[in-house]
Amino acid sequence: MKRLFGTAAIVAVMATAGTASAFECKRSEASMEKPGGFPERALTMIVPYGPAGGSGQVAAAMAEAVTELTGIPINRDHKPGGSGTVGMTAYMAAPADGYNVLEHIDDASSAHALDSSLPNPATDLIPLVTSQVTFSQIYIRTNETRYTDWPSFVEWVKAQDGKATIANVSKEGSMERVTMKFITDASGMSIQQISFDKGAPRYGALLGGQVDALFEQPGDVRNFLDANQFKPILTIFDERPDAFADTPTHREMGMDFDPLLRFRGFYVHADAPADRVEWLKWAFQRGYCEDSYHAFNESKFMTVIDSYRDTDGAKDLIMRSIDQYREVYKAMGLDVK
């Protein structure tokens, strides 16, 4: 398969753009005066995914950290559906007064890349902080006997005449779906992708044997890995992370494509009052530096790649991602608007 863009260069940019060392966290202002008393009441965080998946978990962790820092409660409003489009639509219709913030993932960037009429998260929104950047893996049940590793899984799938299944998200053009196309094209196998927008039923489908495999990021299934219920058989990254030293990468399995990465962050509407935006930037960027949030990211394998981007770093990451997805979509023959 043709390599579509250089992941080494992307990761290099990720490692330098808007990153925060422990020293920078300590040096940043521990408090900031409220602009005109804002906020005087709880914030609302719209989360376009269910509470059990990666977005739900990071939203809860960041809300806790910001509340610890500021004393301001944050009410999370989960609006799953359409791989993030339901939540994005609801957020863009909410008052742009700074009291409403949004959690979203790279799906917002890929959606805009495919259809430029949809919100651009770097311009229609203001990134407050990008707080997670990670890679994906393919998982099977640890007690699976039909196959035990990637080569035996591919061999088994090919023998099923297209009846094998893998749990994934639903939206065509998403990072997960594009990556699975790369994988199936490169390995010459056909597999049914069973769609789930919510994390819990997606993981339950693998655990209960309703599907044969799962596409996910390691932090989202940490509990299942720790309980020895799931095991990764393929890491979609250019090298083996230390935490998964026994799991081969897609490149080691002969697949010549550059991995697309998952990133999650927090946003406010671009039309929100500027002084409120500055306070929210401080609260969420400083929230990333809270001990509770650092412990959360550590527990979710979110330190393999530097996960922090401030507003400028997040904008750079988003715009680069939009360009990358447009290149991918055009190469796939999709109608890029």
Summary of the structure (lengths in Angstrom):
residues: 337
radius of gyration: 19.7
end to end distance: 24.7
largest distance: 66.1
contacts: 1156
relative contact order: 0.23
helix: 43%
strand: 18%
